[in-house]
Amino acid sequence: MAGTLAYFDLTYGGVLITYSGATVVLRAPQESQDREIAWALELDTDFCANTFGVAPCTATGVPCYNTFKTCKDQPNFIKTVKTYKFCSEGMLAPVGELVRPYIPRNGVATAPTVIQPGEGLAIRSQTKIALKDEPDSDYQMDPYRDTRLSGSTTTIQDDFSSGSTSGYTVVGTGASHSIVSGAYRLSTSAGNVGQSRVDGAPTHADGLFEIDIAVPSVSALTGDVGLIYRTTYWSTPASKSFGYLMQLMQGVIRLAVGSNDASGGFATVLSSQAHAFSAGTVVKIRVEYVGSRHRIYINGVNYIDTTDSTWMSGQLGLRGFDGSSSHNWDFDNLFFQYAISAQTVGGTFWRRFQARNLYTVGRHARLRRGYVVNPFNWNDFSTELFVIDAISGPDRNGNMTVVLSDFLRLADKAQFPTPTSGKLSADMENIVNAGNVVSGTTTSVTISDDASPTDEAYTGMELYIYAGVGSGQRAPITTYDGDTRTVSVSLQVAPDTSSSYQISALSVNVGDDRGGQYGGEGYIRIGDEIIRFTSRSGDVLSWPNSTYRGQFGTDRDDHSESDNVQLCKAWNGDEPNDVLVEILNAAGISSTYIDLAGLAQEASDWMPAAEITTCLSVPEKCSQLLKELSTDLNLMLWWDPAGQKVRGKVNVPQLAGTVTELTDDDLMGTEVQRQDADRITEAAQYYGLRTATSNKEELKNYDYGEIRIDEDAESANEYGDVRQDVAVSRWLSAGNTAHVGALVGRRVNYFRDAPHLLKLRADPRTVVEPGELVDITTRYLTDFDGNAATKSCRITKVDDRLTHKELEAVTTTFGDHRWGFIAPSAAPDFDVASDSDKVYMYISNGTEMPDGTDAYRII
Amino acid sequence: MKPRIFYDNRLADATPIASTTATGDYYANNLTDFRPYTWWKPTALPATVTVDCGSARSADSCFVYGHDLYTQSATFEVRGSTDNFSSSNVLVSTVTPTSNDAFVLTFASVSYRYWRVRLTGTTMPSLAIVAIGARFEPSGTVNLDFDPLGRTLLGQSNLNDNGQPLGKVIDYAEWKGRITWRRMTWAQLRSTFMPAYNAHLRAKPFGWQWHAGVDAVPYLATSDNDLTTTHYSEFTCDVSLGMRAVMGTTF
C-alpha cells in the first residue's frame, strides 16, 4: 500500500503548506528557571533634521524644538525619526543607552489580537502602558538646551521703522546715531571707538542676540564693527572697554574678552575664524551666550563655539571703530532675548513631550519584552511593532498612558474608496436628444428639428446610431450647427432617414478645483449609476463612448446638477490576495508590513479558483471590507506584532510534522468552554451581486447560491436540529462557483460539531504563535475511556505577560475525519510508515487501516 | 569600617564642559543628575569634563555609578585647579577599575575652583553618574541588626497543572534597609547630617556603602520617607534613616 494520492479537498488539488508565521526562537533566558523580566517601549516621533536657523531652515529668533508643532519654518521641515526609550522600573539600562525606567511594575496591560476562525478579520489588539514622569534635564528632547534661555526671559525687537533712536545711548568721542533708510546708523569719528548701548536690556547674565549688519567697503574694514555684551563700562570707550566683543574684520570674525574699563591696548582674542565678507551685503549675526559658553553664527552658520567665564553679567550694545577715518555703521532687525537669572528648565519630561510633540498618533512604537541577563543583550527581547493610538495623561498619580494598537486598527479609521467631494456642475441627462436622422453622410448628420438651436450644444457628446442604416455606430461630435441641426462626426456608414439616433454626454464636470481627487481614470458613481472614465482634464472626467456608462450592472440614468460624484474602486477578475493588499494599503498599511508572500501562497494553495469582481461605490471602513472579503475566502487575517506583518491563513489543516504539542506538564491552568452557539448543520452562500449599487444585504439581489447540508448532523440520532449559516458575498461573481462550493463545504465541516474554547495559562518557555495549529493533550478533554485526548487546536490568542502566557485555542475538526496530504514520491508503505509519514494519506480497501485505525477520507 | 553616604556634586555647581561628546543622547550634564540611565561619552581620549564652580569648593570623595571603564580599559582621574588648568593641575585621585561595578574614590578634603574628570585609554567608555562631592561618615556605630544584603524579589513562581515547578519569574530585587547611627552628637547632626539631608538625601539618590572593607561596591540608594533623631540627655541622638535600592544584575 504505497503512499499515493489523497488529499483534503480534491476540488482544488491543494498542496501541503507549513505555517508561514514568524520564525520562533526560544531564547536562552526564556528557557531558564530563573528569569528576570523586563518591558521596554520605544516611541518614534517626528524630528527635524535641520539645525535652527541653518539653511535650509530660515527661522530666526528663539529656537524651536525640532518638532513640527514648534517649527518656525514648516515648509522646510525635514522629517526624520527620533526615538525615546523606556523600560521597566528596576531594570538597569544597558551601558551607554538612554532608556528611562518609567514603566511601573504591572504597568503593561495587553489586549492581544484574537483570531476568529470563520469570522475573517481578527479582533485588533490594544496595549496600554503606564509611564511615570519626573523632572528632567531636557537634554534629550531639546537640541538647543545649552543655549536656550528659559525661565523668566524678556525679548526686545526693533526694526527701526519708528525712525527714532530712543532707547539707545551712544558713547564715544565724536560718536552719534541716527535712523537712515529704516536702519540704525552708528557714526564714529576717525580713530575713536563708538558704542551704542541697548538701554532696554538691563544688566543680565545670559542672552540671545540677532542683528543684521551692513558690510562696509573693504577699505573701511581696517577697523571693526560688532556687538558687545556683558559690558559694564559705558563711559568714553577705549579699545578694551567691553566685557565681550564680537568683531567683524577684514576676512575675519572673532570673539574677544575685554577689561570692562578704560584700558587701552589689545583685548584677549578667545576665538578667530576666517570669513570673507562681501562689501555691500548684509549679514545676519547671531550671538548666544549662556553661562560660560559663547556661540556665534553668520547667516545661520556656526563660526565660533567657545567657553569663557571672565564676565558673567552686564549690558549689551553695538560698536564700531575705524582707525583712519570717520565711518557710518548700519544695523537693522535687532532681536534680543535675555534672562536675568540663571538658566532653569521647567516642567517634567512628559509635560514637555506633550507640549512639543502634538502629532504622535499613527507613528510607530515598539514594545519589547524579554529577559535581563548579564551582560545585557537586546537580543534577549522580542520586538513587537505597533502604531501609537494615543498618549494621554497625567492621571491623578501623575502617570501617563501610552495606547498602542496593531496595524489593522488603521483599517478601522480609514475608508475606501476615498470620499470625494465632486458634484455635477450641470444636469446630466441620460439621452440629451434622440430621434430619426433627417439626412446624413459619413461626416455630417442632420438630426431632429427638436434638437437644440444653440451652436456647439452637442459638441463633445456622442452620436449613437441605434437603429436603421448604420446601426451600432458611435462617434464623438466635433461641431454642432444649431441653425441647421447638423452635427459633424466621423462614421463608417452614412445613416439615412431610416436611422435612429441618440446623443449622450461623454464627460462630466465635477466642480471647480475638485478634479484632482479622481486621478486619471477609474469609476465614478452618480446616483445609482456607475460610469467608467478613462481620462481627466482639470475638473472634467471623460469616457470614449456611452458603453462606459451603466457599469457593473447599473442602469444609465438622468442626473441633476449638484448630484454627488463619488470615486469608486473596482476589480475585474483580480487575485484575492491582490485585492486584500490593495485594501490594506488604502488603510495606510504599506506592503512592507504585509506578508505578501504568505498571502500569495495561501491564495495559490487554497483559493486558486477564486477571483474578485466587484465595485465599491461608496466609502466604507477598510476593516469592514477586510472582514467581508477574508470571511468569503475562509481566511483568517491578523496582525503579527513580533513578525511585524499582517498575516493571513486559510482555516485548513497544516502539516502534522510542524505541530507543537502541549500537555498538562506545560500548562499552569486550563479552562474548557463548549461553543455550542457556533455549531451549524447547513451553510449557504449567495454571490454574484446583480448591480454594484444594490443593497448587498438582500438575498434577492444575488444571482447565484450554493448550499451544503450535513444530513447526519441533522438526523435524530445526532443533533436533531437545523442550524443554518447564510452568508452573502458581493466580492464573488459568477466565476467563483468552484470556490463557493468548497467554501460552504469547509464551513459545514468545521462547524458541524461545536468547537471547544480552551483558555490556558502557560509558562513563558511555551512558544506558540497566533494562528498556529497545535496538539493539546489535557485531562480536561478526554477520550471515551476517560484518558487525556489529543486535540488539534488553533491558537487564537497569545497574551505574553512575561510572567506567564495567557492562551486561547479552539478545537478544530475539519469534518471530524482522518485527513491527510498528498504524499511525496517514494513514501513508505503504511505497514512500515512512521507516525510522521502517516500525516500523508494512504488508501484503504476497507473502513480501517491495517493497524486498526480509521481509514482516511476525502473530505 | 563605618557605613558611608556619598552626596553632593561639584560637577553640578555650573555647566560642565566636556572636551568632546559623542553624538546621540550623550551630554556632560548627564553625569550630574544622579540618574543611572543618562550618559556621557567622549569621542576622543584623553577626555575631560571640567566645571568652574565660581569660587573654591571642597570635595572629599568621588562616587561613580554606571560605567564600562573596565570593559574599555580606561583610567579615571579626579583633578583640581585654581586657574582652569593653565598652570595649576593637581591629580586628586585616580583609579583603573577592575570591573564595571560602581566605585568610590575617597581623599582628604580639598578645595578648588575648577574641578575636572579626566579619562585616559584607547576606547571610549560611557559614564552615567560621576559625583565629586562629600561623604558622610559619622563617628557613631551602626545598629547591630542592620541588614546590608537582604532583598525582596518581586515576581511569581510558576507551577504546572501537575504541580511541578516551571521556574521563577522576577521583576526585580529590591533592597530595603534602615540604618541607625548610635549616639551621634547633636553638633554633627546639625552641622553635617541635616544640611546634607535637606540639600540632597531627602529627595535625591545618593551613593551608599555599608562597609568598604567587606563590600566595597556602593549602591545607588534613595531615602525612605521617615527620618528619626531619638534624643539622649548627653547631647547625642540616634539618627535612623530608611533606605532602598534596586539590586541589579547587569552592572
Contacts between the chains, C-beta under 8 A, distances in Angstrom:
chain1	res1	chain2	res2	distance
A	32	B	167	6.9
A	33	B	165	7.5
A	33	B	166	7.4
A	33	B	167	3.5
A	33	B	168	6.5
A	34	B	167	6.9
A	34	B	168	6.0
A	34	B	170	7.4
A	35	B	167	6.4
A	35	B	168	7.0
A	35	B	169	5.0
A	35	B	170	6.7
A	36	B	170	4.7
A	36	B	171	7.7
A	36	B	172	7.1
A	36	B	249	6.4
A	37	B	155	7.5
A	37	B	169	5.6
A	37	B	170	6.8
A	37	B	171	6.3
A	88	B	171	6.9
A	88	B	172	7.4
A	89	B	172	7.4
A	89	B	246	7.9
A	90	B	154	7.6
A	90	B	171	6.2
A	90	B	172	2.9
A	90	B	173	7.9
A	90	B	174	7.2
A	90	B	246	4.9
A	90	B	248	7.7
A	91	B	172	6.9
A	91	B	248	7.9
A	92	B	36	6.4
A	92	B	37	7.8
A	92	B	66	7.9
A	92	B	246	7.2
A	92	B	248	3.9
A	92	B	249	7.8
A	92	B	250	4.7
A	92	B	251	5.9
A	93	B	36	6.9
A	93	B	37	4.1
A	94	B	250	7.0
A	95	B	39	7.8
A	95	B	66	7.0
A	95	B	67	7.1
A	95	B	68	4.5
A	95	B	71	7.8
A	95	B	100	7.2
A	95	B	126	5.4
A	96	B	26	7.9
A	96	B	39	5.3
A	96	B	41	6.0
A	96	B	68	7.0
A	96	B	126	3.5
A	97	B	37	7.9
A	97	B	39	7.4
A	98	B	25	4.0
A	98	B	37	6.1
A	98	B	38	5.8
A	98	B	39	6.3
A	99	B	37	5.7
A	100	B	37	6.1
A	101	B	37	6.2
A	105	B	154	6.2
A	105	B	171	5.3
A	105	B	172	7.8
A	137	B	27	7.5
A	137	B	29	5.6
A	137	B	30	7.1
A	137	B	33	5.6
A	137	B	38	7.2
A	139	B	25	7.6
A	139	B	27	4.2
A	139	B	29	5.9
A	139	B	30	6.7
A	139	B	38	7.7
A	140	B	25	5.1
A	140	B	38	7.8
A	145	B	27	7.9
A	146	B	15	7.3
A	290	B	15	7.8
A	291	B	14	6.5
A	291	B	15	4.5
A	292	B	14	7.1
A	292	B	15	6.6
A	292	B	17	7.0
A	292	B	52	6.2
A	293	B	15	6.9
A	293	B	17	7.4
A	307	B	17	5.3
A	309	B	14	7.9
A	309	B	52	5.2
A	309	B	54	7.9
A	372	B	249	6.4
A	372	B	250	6.1
A	373	B	249	7.5
A	373	B	250	7.9
A	374	B	249	5.0
A	374	B	250	5.1
A	375	B	250	7.1
A	376	B	250	4.7
A	664	B	160	6.7
A	664	B	161	4.2
A	664	B	162	5.6
A	665	B	160	5.5
A	665	B	161	7.7
A	665	B	162	6.0
A	665	B	164	6.9
A	666	B	160	6.5
A	667	B	160	6.1
A	667	B	161	5.0
A	668	B	158	5.8
A	668	B	159	6.5
A	668	B	160	5.6
A	668	B	161	6.5
A	668	B	166	7.0
A	669	B	161	6.8
A	670	B	161	6.3
A	763	B	158	5.1
A	763	B	160	7.0
A	763	B	166	4.0
A	763	B	167	6.6
A	764	B	158	7.9
A	764	B	167	7.9
A	764	B	169	6.5
A	765	B	166	7.4
A	765	B	167	7.5
A	778	B	161	7.7
A	779	B	161	8.0
A	802	B	169	6.7
A	803	B	155	6.9
A	803	B	156	5.1
A	803	B	158	7.6
A	803	B	169	4.5
A	804	B	156	7.7
A	804	B	158	6.0
A	804	B	169	7.4
